[in-house]
Amino acid sequence: MDQDIRAVARHIPVSAQKARLVVDLVRGKDVVEALELLAYTPNKASKPLATLLNSAVANAENNFGMNRYDLYIHKIVADEGPTRKWRRFGARGRVKPRLRRSSHLSVILREHEGV
């Protein structure tokens, strides 16, 4: 029986394009290995992603009685969140737009087969 453990982090102040660079590093890996990898990744998206993985592991341990060493990342995605539109004043009375992008991170964990 495959039990899916889900966790979602919304409105992360990193663009989805930059978050996908970090998400691609950990896709398909064991949870413990992925957390060690994220601890030494210098990208801005690695800290919220590590928090999300820790939350999913806590859900698995507390709600389903699973062991963290038996879990792997089955599916992980970084989708676009809302974009805040700010402005910066430019020369000759003009306005230059600034797009502050955000992202939604989702992860699904599963146990290894035969555990």
C-alpha positions in Angstrom: 0.0 0.0 0.0 1.4 3.3 -1.0 0.7 6.0 1.6 1.2 9.5 0.2 2.5 12.1 2.7 1.9 15.6 1.5 3.2 19.0 2.5 2.7 22.4 0.8 4.4 25.8 1.3 2.7 28.7 -0.3 3.8 32.3 -1.1 7.6 31.6 -0.8 9.4 34.9 -1.9 11.5 33.2 -4.5 10.6 33.0 -8.2 9.5 29.6 -9.4 12.2 29.4 -12.0 14.9 29.8 -9.3 13.1 27.4 -6.9 13.0 24.7 -9.7 16.8 24.7 -9.8 16.9 23.5 -6.2 13.9 21.2 -6.6 15.6 19.4 -9.4 18.6 18.6 -7.1 16.5 16.6 -4.6 13.8 15.0 -6.8 13.7 11.2 -6.3 16.3 11.2 -3.5 15.9 9.8 0.0 14.6 12.3 2.5 17.7 12.2 4.8 20.1 12.6 1.8 18.0 15.5 0.4 18.1 17.3 3.7 21.9 17.0 3.9 22.2 18.2 0.3 19.9 21.3 1.1 22.0 22.2 4.2 25.0 23.0 1.9 23.1 24.5 -1.1 23.7 28.3 -1.2 20.5 29.1 -3.1 17.8 31.2 -1.4 15.1 28.6 -2.1 17.0 25.8 -0.2 16.0 27.0 3.3 12.2 27.0 2.6 12.5 23.7 0.8 14.3 22.1 3.8 11.6 23.5 6.1 9.0 21.9 3.8 10.7 18.5 3.8 11.0 18.6 7.6 7.3 19.3 7.9 6.5 16.4 5.6 8.7 14.1 7.6 7.1 15.2 10.8 3.7 14.5 9.3 4.8 11.0 8.3 6.3 10.2 11.7 3.5 11.7 13.9 0.4 10.9 11.8 1.4 7.6 10.2 4.1 6.2 12.4 6.7 5.9 9.6 10.5 6.0 9.9 12.3 8.9 8.2 15.0 6.6 6.8 12.4 4.7 4.8 11.0 7.7 3.0 11.9 9.1 -0.4 10.7 12.1 -2.4 8.1 10.7 -4.8 7.0 14.0 -6.4 8.1 17.6 -5.8 7.0 20.7 -7.8 7.6 24.4 -7.7 4.6 26.4 -9.2 4.2 30.1 -9.7 2.6 32.1 -7.0 1.2 35.6 -7.2 3.4 38.4 -8.5 3.5 41.7 -6.6 3.9 44.6 -8.9 6.0 47.4 -7.5 7.3 50.4 -9.2 10.6 52.4 -9.2 10.7 55.9 -10.4 12.9 56.5 -13.4 14.3 59.4 -15.3 12.2 62.1 -16.8 9.1 61.3 -14.8 8.8 57.7 -15.9 8.1 54.6 -13.9 9.9 51.3 -14.2 8.0 48.2 -13.1 9.5 45.7 -10.6 7.9 42.3 -10.5 8.4 40.5 -7.2 7.6 36.9 -7.9 6.7 34.2 -5.5 6.2 30.4 -5.7 4.2 27.5 -4.2 6.2 24.4 -3.3 4.6 21.0 -3.0 6.1 17.6 -2.0 4.8 14.1 -1.8 6.7 11.5 0.1 6.4 7.7 0.0 7.9 4.7 1.7 10.3 2.4 -0.2 8.8 -0.8 -1.4 9.2 -3.8 0.8 9.5 -1.9 4.1 
